[in-house]
Amino acid sequence: MLPIDCAGCGTAGPALCPACRLRLRPEPSVREVGALAVVSALPYAGAVQPVVVAFKNEGRTGLAPPLASALRAAVSAAVAGVDGDGLLLVPMARTRRSAVERGYDPVRLLLRRAGLPRTDALRLVRRPQDQLRLGREERFANLRGGMSARVPLAGRRVLLVDDVVTTGATLTEAARCVAAAGGFVVGAATLASTPLR
């Protein structure tokens, strides 16, 4: 009944216009976060950014199919050449509050829509500050020591999965946590990556 605007460009019409849908076609790229290779499906810029924000923060879950397809491409690229037997796809730990406020967890929803299994192996042991207004070093300090393993990971191989990699602080803490629990991180896959500055 109510008009819908394209989440990418704001034009009236479908939730995602054909031009913005094309901009969501994955083009996996790799960036290094410390010693961790992170494969991202999309650049977090242009039309991609408002689409991801609408999906994550505005409840526009109808945008999940093209985003799930992009995340699946990043996961596929991240595990290319890695024996998939026994590999765990591990999304980042989230606060219960964020999932309750949204009504869903964006990364877990995308993994489900992509038909990818997940293992909720990480948990927060303390609630970090909101990362939005923190600088690079503050983000790392804010998350350091903030996660622990909730399942045994000794000898397990793990691919970390997140929505957007910015500084890499969340992925770095997750990798530390997996290693502390005896697991081995083979890499990470994200939906999008912010431009490096």
HELIX and SHEET records of a PDB file:
HELIX    1   1 PRO A   18  ARG A   23  1                                   6    
HELIX    2   2 VAL A   48  ASN A   57  1                                  10    
HELIX    3   3 THR A   61  LEU A   63  5                                   3    
HELIX    4   4 ALA A   64  VAL A   79  1                                  16    
HELIX    5   5 ARG A   96  ARG A  102  1                                   7    
HELIX    6   6 PRO A  106  ARG A  113  1                                   8    
HELIX    7   7 ARG A  136  LEU A  143  1                                   8    
HELIX    8   8 ALA A  169  ALA A  180  1                                  12    
SHEET    1   A 5 SER A  29  VAL A  33  0                                        
SHEET    2   A 5 LEU A  36  PRO A  43 -1                                        
SHEET    3   A 5 PHE A 184  SER A 193  1                                        
SHEET    4   A 5 ARG A 157  VAL A 165  1                                        
SHEET    5   A 5 LEU A  87  PRO A  91  1                                        
SHEET    1   B 2 LEU A 122  LEU A 124  0                                        
SHEET    2   B 2 MET A 147  ALA A 149 -1                                        
END                                                                             
